Every structure is written in structure tokens, then in C-alpha cells.
Amino acid sequence: MQPHRERGDLDTAGFRAAILNPAAERPTSITGPNGKQAVRRFNVYRNNVTVSLIDALADIFPVVQRITGKSFFRDMAREFVRAHPPSSPLLFEYGHNFASFMETFEPAARMPYLADVARVERCWLTAYHAADTATLAPARLGEIPPDLLGDTGFAPHPATGLVRSKFAVVEIFDANRNQENVGRIRAGIPQDALVTRPGHDVAVTRLPDGQGAFFGRLIAGGTLAEAAEAGANEAGGFDITEAIGALISTGAFIAAETRDQQD
């Protein structure tokens, strides 16, 4: 007679490895009624788990799936699922490293822009689920003495994300978000995507030249002076006044403090 197995008897690591790898053997701790073998039941369960994770990725990355086609996407997602099991019970949190996986997935090499489009989609979902927090009020900048403005840093909104790409990610993302026919896109044009949620709706904004460096420096903790320098170094036509206006209008930040105030 098969001895009763406590929950702690289960080899958790072995179970997790086997549940996503069809080549792996069924863990010996898994048995059916009356101690019988449970190979068939386990295989059905394993397939259901894999399919549910693939479906979750399809829900998170609908633009990527539309670009690649459903069959290609599901084949790619299946390989990802086997290599990267979820670490959270919340499915919407799954796939943070899916874009990096695409860069190593050889069949996707003919679509070099795909990973950055996936990063925009991942930022979009993160922004959608981010906490509701008031954005930086325009009057706040007026409260800072002009001689301290350059030493001011900005706290990003939880919904804020930035994707800097060598490809036309904003145009590709926008064109594939709906079911209309996609026209010709010059995919090789670099674009920077700022993802924010200033109100109830997530916004994906294509930043003018230099503003990608500007916002990137601020999000990383740099001061306004450092961000302005980064923007000017990257683009000769960088307009600091326009950039500060975007800093406010996009809702990318929630607070502003000078270094003296931070110290």
C-alpha cells in the first residue's frame, strides 16, 4: 500500500521543472488514486499550464502577436514558457523578460524591431496597473527659486516608462493596436517612446529628438541641468523649454525637489 504523502513530501523544484518541460519525467511523488501511476493526468495538467501561460502572453503582447502571426507567436511563447517559469501568481506580471528572449530567438531575427515593440507593450501594461498617484502640478516649478532649478530632481510616476529604440516603435505599436490595415512603415527610423498615464488612459508618446535622453536622465535620478545637457548633447535642435513643458504635460513625474531639499 502506498504511504500517505504529506504536502512537504513533494519535490517542488522537480515539479516546477517537469510541469513546463514535456521531455522531463513525471515526478515520482505524483500518483493517482490508490497509488496508481498518473502519467496521463500529469501530461494533461502540464499541457493546460503551458497553454494558460501562452494565452497570458498573448493577452499581454497583442501587438507582437499581430505582427508575427498567431502560430509564430505561440511557438515563440512556448519556448519562452519552458525556459522562464512564472515567479508570481499574478499572470499580468508575467513576461517582463519576454522582450530580451525575443532578441535571442533565432526565428525572430528577421524582425529586429520586435523586442522593442514588446518593451512598449510591457510598459503599457505596467502603466495600466500602476497605482493612482497625482502628477506633478505646474505650479510646483514656480515655487522653486530660479537659481536652484538646475539642481532639481524629479520623482517618476509609477506608470512612467521609457523605451529608446533604433526602430520606429511608436509608429509600429500604434499601427498594430487596432484591426485596420497597416500601411508601409519605415521601421529603421529611431524613435523614443514615453509611456505615461496622466489620467485614466495610458498614453504612448513619441518624443522629439533629444527628449529621450532628457527624460531618461531624469527618470534615472539626474537633475534638470544634467537632463538638459544630455538632451543637447544628443540633438542639436534640442529645445529645453519644450522639454520642460513635456515634463509637466505628459504626467511623467509626481514630485520635484532640489538637491538641497533632498539632503
Secondary structure, DSSP 8 states (H G I E B T S, - for coil): ------GGGS-HHHHHHHHH-TTS---TT---GGG---HHHHHHHHHHHHHHHHHHHHHH-HHHHHHH-HHHHHHHHHHHHHHS--SSS-GGGTTTTHHHHHHH-GGGTT-TTHHHHHHHHHHHHHHHHS-------HHHHHTS-GGGGGGEEEEE-TT-EEEEESS-HHHHHHHTSSSS------TTS-EEEEEE-SSSS-EEEE--TTHHHHHHHHHTT-BHHHHHHHHHHH-TT--HHHHHHHHHHTT-EEEEEEHHHH-
